[in-house]
C-alpha cells in the first residue's frame, strides 16, 4: 500500500514572517477607519489561517460601513 506524499506544512513561510506595516507602501490614506483596516490586514498575515478569517470579516464590515457613509 502506498500513502500520499505530505503537502506543504502550515505555518510561516520559509524565511520567517513578513514585517508588520502600517499600510501598503507605508503611507496612510488619510481616512482613519481605512488606515486601521489596512493595519489590521497587514497584521493578520502573522496569524494562523483560521484566525485570519475573523480579521478579514471585521475589515470587510468596517469598509462596507465606511463606503455606505460616503453617500450620507
Number of C-alpha atoms within 10 A of each C-alpha: 2 4 5 5 6 6 6 6 7 8 12 13 9 6 6 9 12 12 10 14 15 18 19 13 7 9 10 15 13 8 9 10 14 18 17 17 21 19 18 20 21 17 18 18 17 17 14 12 12 8 12 17 13 12 18 15 11 15 20 13 13 16 15 11 12 14 12 10 9 7 6 5
